[in-house]
Amino acid sequence: MRHVGFLRNVNQGQRGQPSTDDVRDAFAEGGATEVVPFQTNGTIVFEADDPALVIERAVGALVVRGHDRDGFWMPLSQVAEIVDGHAAAADASRRELTLHAGGRIDLDDHAVITEATKRRCVILATGDGWAVTANERDRESNATPAIERIIAAPATSRGLPTLVRLIDRFAPDTSA
């Protein structure tokens, strides 16, 4: 099954960051097959029967290489469903998907609403380990700090336009 790995705080090729080869090799060592980095932000498409184990091992392999990063994953099909549900929105360019290890965020919790508002974003949808947010302004990325503050744990986000390109490239064409 095809999955998407999301490494936190990665800018491949920059000084002090893991290289594309580091990331690809770490995933392969973690047991993934058909490992394809997407862009340079730590987004990786891969095949695996146990993606949670692959992420755990890939993160460990990066630590050995001197790059301590958090990692998350989601099935490509689920990313496609989320993209499909948000790509046509008028504010789609300001939306982000955030992955985290904090369970499901309660959209009605006053503290959640307050924190998101402080960070100039609104949480639109959540699931187990993910949230979709909309930033108040173009070219801002406020989801990661908002979600990290809400769950008190690491998170990582990708803009919806990036995910649309990812789905265009990797998701199978289901129209017939």
N, C-alpha and C positions, 0 to 999 in steps of 0.2 A: 504494500500500500504506500502511496506517495504522501509525504508530509512536508511541512515547512518548519524549519528550525529558525528561531529568533534569538540571536546572541545579544546580550545587553552591552551597550557602551562599546561598540566596535566600529572602527573606521579603518578598514583594511588598507594597508599600504602606508599609513601615516606612522611617523616615528612613535615607537613604544606600543604599537598596535600589532595584532597578529596579521600575518600576510595571508593572502588568498590561499597559498599552499598550506600554511599552518591550519587554516580553517578546514579546508578540504581533507587534509590528512587526518585531522582530529576526528572528523566525522567518519572517515573510512576506518580508523582505528576503533571507533565506537561501535562498529558493526553495520554502518549504513552502506547502501549500495547506490549507484547512480547519483552521486553527490554533485550538485551543481550550485555553486554560489551565485546569488542573484544580487547585482549591484555590489557595493563595497561596505555595506552597513551591517554585516553579520546575518543576512537573510540567506538561508540555505534550503534548497529543495532536495529531498532525499527519499530513498525507498528503505523501509524497515518493517519488520514484524513487531518489534518492540521499541517504538520511538522514544519512550521515556528513558529506557536503558541507554539508547544511543546518545541522547542529550547528556545524560549523567556521565557517560564515558567520554564523550567529546569535550565536555567542560573540563574533566580531569586531565585529558590529554593536552588541552590548552594551558592548564596550570603548570604542567610539567615543562611546557615551552616558555613559561614565564608570563602567561597572560591569564590572570584570574578574572573570569567573566561568569555571569549568570546566563543560563540558557532555558528557553521555553520552546514548546512545539505545539503544532495544531495540524490535524489532517488537512491536506490541500482541499479536499471537498468541503470542509467546514469553512475554510478561508473563503472559498468561492461562494458559499451561501451567504456569508456576511457581506462580502463585496456586492453580491447581487441585491441584497436588501438595502444597501446604502448608496450605491454608485449613481443612481438617478436623482438623488436629492439635490436641491438647489445649492446647498452648502457642502457638497461632497468633497470639494477641494480642501475644506477645513476639518474634515473628519479623520480620526485616527483609530486604529485597532491597537489595543494594549493587551499584552499577555503578562500574567502575574501568577504567583503561587498563593493568592489570598482567598481562594474559594469564590463564591458568588457575592458580588457587592449589592447591597440593598439600595435600590434607586430612591426609595421613599425615606431613607434615614436622613434626618435633618443634618447630622454632622457630615455626611457624604455630600449633600447638596451644598452646604456651606463651604467645604473645602474646594469642591470643583468651582464654585463661584469665585472664591479667592484666587484661583489659578486661571481665571478667565476661560472656563470651558463648562460644558454641560455633558453629563453622562447620559447617553441615549439608550443604550442597551447593554446588558451584561449576561454572562453565562459563567459556567464554572471555569475560573482562571482567565477570563477575558472581559474586556469592556470596549465599547465603541463610544468615543467622545466627539464633540464638535467644539472647536476653538471659536472664540468670539471674533478673532481677527484673522485675516489671511496671513499666510507665511509664519504662523506661530505654531509651536508644538508644546502644548501644556499638559498633555495627558499623562506622560510618565511621572512628572513630579506630583501631579494631583493624585494619581492612583497609588504611588509609593507612600504618600502621606496618609492616605485613607487606610491602606492595608498594613502599613508599617513593615514593608518588605520590598525587595527589588521588583521592578517591572521594566518592560521595554515596549516601545510603540513604533508603529510604521504608519505613515500617512496612507489614506485610502487611494490617492493617485498611484502610489508605488504598488499597492496591492492589486489595483486594476491591471497594471502592466504585468505583474507576476502571473495573474490568472490568464491574461491574454496569451502569455508565453507557454504556460505549463498545464493549464487545465484542458482536458480533452474536450473537443467540440461535441456537444450533445445534441446539436440541432440536426434534424434529418427529415 
